[in-house]
Structure formats: C-alpha cells, structure tokens
C-alpha cells in the first residue's frame, strides 16, 4: 500500500515534484504525465490516490492507455495485465511496475521520483 509521508514544506520541495491536480482524476479516475523522464500513471482506487510507472517492463508500452478495468491495467502493446493494488504483472512474475510515493497538498499531487 502507498506510504504516507510527513515532512515540512522545504523538505517536500527538495524531494517531490508536482505531477498534477486531484481534479485531473475526473472523470476517468486516472491520468498519465511525463515528468523529468518519468512516465507516471496516477489513479484513484478504493478512495486512495496512487502512482505507478506507466512503462511496461516488457517492451516499454503504456500500461495506462486504457482505463483500469476490474482492478487491472492492460499494456497497449502486448496486453500484459498489471494488478492495480500491487503493480505486479498477472502473467509474468518477473515484471512489476514501480510505485511512486505521493504527497498531496492543497489539491496538488506531488511524486518522489528518486529514492533516497
């Protein structure tokens, strides 16, 4: 599950980058965004906002091109499916999407692109 991070504003500005607004999740419940060479899929599931890499580890196709269906994202290129709760590929166990840590402040969604 996504980790909640508490920090002061100065620290947040150094660690996180703005990737969008909560309002962008409507009406589809998801959006993708390129930020600093990261293609990030942001979505809401069961009331929780999460973010995974939008790049399939198989050949780099977009996993969030189609709307999430029954808790799964399907890669556009070869139809590999990924669990929206874990990022795990449902047919090839060595494939898993990277999850980004998020921070939400004043309706703005920030993501941590680089782990400390």
Secondary structure, 3 states (H helix, E strand, C coil): CCCCCCCCHHHHHHHEEEEEEHHHHCCCCEEEEEECCEEEEEEEECCEEEEEECECCCCCCECCCCCCECCEEECCCCCCEEECCCCEECCCCCCECCECEEEEECCEEEEECCCC
